Amino acid sequence: MAFGKLLIIASAILFVLGLIVSYAPWLINWFGKLPGDIRLEGENSLLFIPFTSMLIVSVVLTIFINLFFRR
C-alpha cells in the first residue's frame, strides 16, 4: 500500500472520530468507565489506568487490521 493511501485512510478515520466526539459524545462515554479500569485519587494526585478499555481497543484494532490488511 502506498504511503499516500495510508495517510488518506488515517485522516478519514481521524475525521470520523472527530465528528463522533463533537456531535455524539454518548457513543464513547463508556471509555474509561469499564470494570477493570483503575482510577486512584489522592488529595493532590490522580492515577488512571484504563486497562480494560485499552484491551478492547487492542482486540478491535487487531481484528480490523487482520481483516483488511492481510495479504
Beta strands, then each sheet from edge to edge (+ up, - down):
strand 1: 38-41
strand 2: 46-49
sheet 1: 1+ 2-
end
